[in-house]
């Protein structure tokens, strides 16, 4: 059931991203730049939410995920999609396309880290597993970039 939910959301997000990217009315170079900005926005947001919100403002609830990492995390589904609607209204379709592609990658990485290790790059798997062992490091899920930038990478 978890795989159906996760892969279903991945498919919807990716298809929507492709439609938004393909229908962008900006010049191609601007569309690509806005797309990349969307990817960066999602990945830094993922890092910040995980580090500051989940580990500091709602630590008890997030500790449940650390204690039972293989259970489905469905409690923030509608909030994430409400944020996507807000991104669309503020920044437009090309930025949201980048956000959605990055979100698809996040969902894939997080699902595989807990349910199907074989499809995940070894470095990301080890990064995520280390976070579950040492919760004060390795906050990035879909990328290690922001852990390097903000020096929270477990050495």
N, C-alpha and C positions, 0 to 999 in steps of 0.2 A: 504493500500500500504506500509506503514512504517513497519508493522509487517512482510509482505512478504520479504522485503529487509533485515530487521534485522535477522529474523529466517533463511532466505536463507544463509546469510553470516555465521551465527552461525553453520549451518549444514556443509557448505563447510569447515570451519576452523576446526571443530571437526573431521570430517572424514579424512581430511588431517593429522591432529595430530595423529590419531589412526594408519594410514598407516605408517607414519614416525616412530612412536614408535615401531610398530610391525616389521618393517624392519631394525631396528637398528642392526648394526653388533658388537656393544660393548657388553661386558659381562653384564648380567642383572643388577648387582649392579651398574655398571657405567651408564647404560641406565637410571635407576631410578634417580640416582644422577644428571645426566645431565638434565633430565626432570624437577626435582625440581628447579635446577638453572634457567631453562627457565621460570618457573612460577614466581620465584623471580625477574628475569630480567624484565618481562613484568609488574608486579605490581609496581615495583619501577619506571620504565619508565613511566607508566601511571600517577603515582603521580607527578613525576618531570615535565612531559610535561604539565599536568593540572596546576600545581602550578606556574611554572616559565615561560613557553611559552604562554599558553592560557591566564593567568591572568596578565602577565607582558609585553610580547612582542606583543600580538595581543588582547589586552583587549576589544577594541571596538567590534570586530567581536565576541568574546566570550560572551560579554554582550548581544548580540542578542539571544544566546542560553538561557541565564538566564532570559531574558525578555519573550521568547516564548519557554519554555522547551519542549513542546510537538511536535514541528516541527522536521522533519527529519534532521539529521546532516550527510550530504553526502560529505562535501567538502574535507575531508582528506582520503577518501577511498583508492585511488591509492597510496598515500604516505605511508600509513600503510603497504600495501601489498608489496611495494618496500622495506621497512625496513625488512619485514619477509624474503624476498629473500636474503637480505644482511646477516641476522642472519644465514640463512642456509649455505651460502657460508663461513662465518667466523667460526661458531660454530658447524654446522652439524644438522642432522635430529632430534636427541633426544632432544637437547636444543630447537629447533624450535617446536617440539611437545609440550613441556611444555609451550612455549610462546603462541602457538595457543589454547591450552586448557584454559589458563588464559584469553586470548583474548575472547574466546567464553563466559566465565563467565562474563567478563566485558560487552560484548554486551547484555547478558541476564539481568544483573543487571540494566544497564542503560535504556534498553527498558522498563523493568518492573517498574522502578522508575518513568517513565513518562507516561506509558500506561496501566500497569496491575499490580497494587500493590499487588494483592492477592497471587502472586507466589513468592514474594520477602521476604526474612527474614526481620522481622520488624526492627531490628537494622540497617541493611544496608539502608532500606528505610528512616528511620529517619535521618541517617547520611547524606544521599544525599539531603534530603529535607532541612536540616539545612544548607548545603552548599549553596543552592539556596537562602536562607534567609540571611546568613552571609558569603559572598563570600571570606573572608580572612581566613576561617577555613574549615576543612573537605574536603581536596582535593582528597582523595582516593575515587574511585567509586566502584571498585570491592572488596576492603578490607579496613578495618580501620587500618591495621597494620602500614603502613608508617606514618599515622597521629599520632599514638602513638609514634613511633620511633622519628619523627622529631618535636614532640610537637605542632602539628597544630590541634589537636583534640579539638572541641568545648566542653567545660566543662559545 
